Amino acid sequence: MEVSNRYFGYLYNKLNFLVRFVYCRVPFLNRILFWKLYTSDFRALDTEFEEMKEMLSRRGFDFKNKVCLEIGPGNSYINAYNLLMHGAKKVIMVDKFPRYIRTSKQRDYFKRELRYIKRKQGKNELFFWNGEEFDKRYIQFIPKELTQIELQQEVDFVLSISVFEHIKDVAGNIRKLSRVVKPGGIMFHKIDMRDHYNFNKPFLFYTYSEETWNSVLTKEGVSYTNRLRYGDFKELFEASGFRILDQKLCKFPLNAQKIHSQIARKSDLDVGIAAIVLQK
Ligand SMILES: C[S@@+](CC[C@H](N)C(=O)[O-])C[C@H]1O[C@@H](n2cnc3c(N)ncnc32)[C@H](O)[C@@H]1O
């Protein structure tokens, strides 16, 4: 969320402990106060796909005949569509908290997304969609966490956008990825490590200790962010046999942000967003 109004923003930031607490610990109030739940923006994701493609093509990587895995697609299939339209053999999607529910709003979103990709590709028909359902040879959606499942095949490429900061068992998921990705396989992860409370104050959550953060201010499946920093992610990926081929780091000023001593010990405190290309 981004709060730009100066006065409301001031108050909203001042009350952040209370608002976070209500948001993740009082489900009833949560539904009344925060009725507009997060929904993926397929146009923005499409732009991100093009940026990712560009970054990967500089490394000589394309999607032709690749078995791809997307972690945490949210309610958008746009990455799967784009991957298939660029020659991918199959796309598997896993999401621990699937948002792909059959409400009329969701059906409308789904139709608009399909129309969008058809227009983008200049096609009337899509080989993976028969008008009723997806062809399972091309698209498979698994409503679970990667650590809880066994895939039928190894994958050549893994993608995630704004997901790793929401994963609780990051180490376990990365270890699982190291078993699932083929030797030489490529991964692209965009990790938004900013405080999602108000993007105008990207490091406001540095104020809190690990205990306070995890026990009362964040909750898996509702508002969870792990607050790992870029250095933490890098270490975990490298420990599981991935090496970084390329990265784009977006830094933000820390200004006069109060930082808890547990957080102050970490490195890369000013890195807010990282787009990383890795190879096994
Ligand atoms: C902020 S949303 C991003 C969705 C989409 N990638 C986008 O950019 O719009 C984060 C997604 O990660 C999923 N997620 C959270 N923890 C996960 C986990 N452990 N394994 C797989 N997906 C997870 C959530 O259910 C959610 O769909």
The ligand as a Tripos MOL2 file, in Angstrom:
@<TRIPOS>MOLECULE
LIG
   27    29     1     0     0
SMALL
NO_CHARGES

@<TRIPOS>ATOM
      1 C1          2.1610  -10.4320   -3.0290 C.3       1 LIG1
      2 S1          1.4890  -11.8720   -3.7260 S.3       1 LIG1
      3 C2          2.2520  -11.8340   -5.3240 C.3       1 LIG1
      4 C3          1.3840  -12.4660   -6.3700 C.3       1 LIG1
      5 C4          1.8820  -12.2940   -7.7920 C.3       1 LIG1
      6 N1          3.1540  -12.9470   -7.9900 N.3       1 LIG1
      7 C5          1.9640  -10.8280   -8.1260 C.2       1 LIG1
      8 O1          3.0900  -10.3280   -8.2830 O.co2     1 LIG1
      9 O2          0.9290  -10.1860   -8.2260 O.co2     1 LIG1
     10 C6          2.3730  -13.1700   -2.9220 C.3       1 LIG1
     11 C7          1.9060  -14.5450   -3.3130 C.3       1 LIG1
     12 O3          2.7610  -15.5140   -2.6950 O.3       1 LIG1
     13 C8          1.9600  -16.5740   -2.2280 C.3       1 LIG1
     14 N2          2.7020  -17.2870   -1.1770 N.ar      1 LIG1
     15 C9          2.9310  -16.9090    0.0920 C.ar      1 LIG1
     16 N3          3.6440  -17.8410    0.7350 N.ar      1 LIG1
     17 C10         3.8700  -18.8240   -0.1510 C.ar      1 LIG1
     18 C11         4.5590  -20.0710   -0.0800 C.ar      1 LIG1
     19 N4          5.1590  -20.4560    1.0440 N.pl3     1 LIG1
     20 N5          4.5970  -20.8460   -1.1850 N.ar      1 LIG1
     21 C12         3.9940  -20.4400   -2.3410 C.ar      1 LIG1
     22 N6          3.3450  -19.2770   -2.4660 N.ar      1 LIG1
     23 C13         3.2810  -18.4790   -1.3800 C.ar      1 LIG1
     24 C14         0.6950  -15.8920   -1.7500 C.3       1 LIG1
     25 O4         -0.3850  -16.7770   -1.6520 O.3       1 LIG1
     26 C15         0.4930  -14.8550   -2.8530 C.3       1 LIG1
     27 O5         -0.2450  -15.3700   -3.9180 O.3       1 LIG1
@<TRIPOS>BOND
     1     1     2 1
     2     2     3 1
     3     2    10 1
     4     3     4 1
     5     4     5 1
     6     5     6 1
     7     5     7 1
     8     7     8 2
     9     7     9 1
    10    10    11 1
    11    11    12 1
    12    11    26 1
    13    12    13 1
    14    13    14 1
    15    13    24 1
    16    14    15 ar
    17    14    23 ar
    18    15    16 ar
    19    16    17 ar
    20    17    18 ar
    21    17    23 ar
    22    18    19 1
    23    18    20 ar
    24    20    21 ar
    25    21    22 ar
    26    22    23 ar
    27    24    25 1
    28    24    26 1
    29    26    27 1
@<TRIPOS>SUBSTRUCTURE
     1 LIG1         1 GROUP 0 **** ****
